[in-house]
Amino acid sequence: MTAAPGKSCGPCTMCCSALEIVELKKAAGPLCGHCVAGSGCKIYAKRPDVCREFECDWLTERSLPATLAPHRTGVILMDCEDEGEYRAVCAPERPMAWLKPQVFKFLLAKAKSGRVVVAKAGLNSWRIFESGRWAPTV
């Protein structure tokens, strides 16, 4: 995948903190030791394949507005095809950011389209149902 026209990561480094990177023995939450906040990866040319292949949906989906950019919302939107889920992964310092009206509205639309939608914050996760109800997952 490549970035949609007019989009770039810019100052966003949320994927370097919010996501677990097994290949680098990095847990979800703390900033990766190879990342300079607001600047990017110090090992960019040698980063693991998992980092090379990851692109959040905001970056690749032309239809997602700037207001849903991860560095603005505190939420990484991503399709997890292996698990059959659509996920909203929150920045460690903003664990309930998925409840922001603009983000929740987007997630609710995904749920109404028949997708399994899960919001994650650290070890906590919530399923968002097409009715608008949400509940912790086990």
JOFENKA-V928459 format. One line per field, one symbol per residue. ss: DSSP state (h for helix, s for strand, l for the rest). psi: psi as a letter, one per 30 degrees, with the letter a starting at -180 (. if undefined). A space follows every 50 residues. Layout:
ss->???
psi->???
//
This chain:
ss->llllllllllllllhhhhllshhhlsllllllllsslllssllhhhllhh hhhlllhhhhlllllhhhlhhhhlssssssllllssssssllllllhhhl hhhhhhhhhhhhlllssssssllssssslllllsssll
psi->llklkgklebfkgeffefkkjefghklkdlkkfgkjkfeakfhefgllee eefkkleeefjefklffgkefefgkkkkkieefglkkjkkkefifgfffk eeeeeeeeeeefgglkkkkkjbfklkkklffflllkl.
//
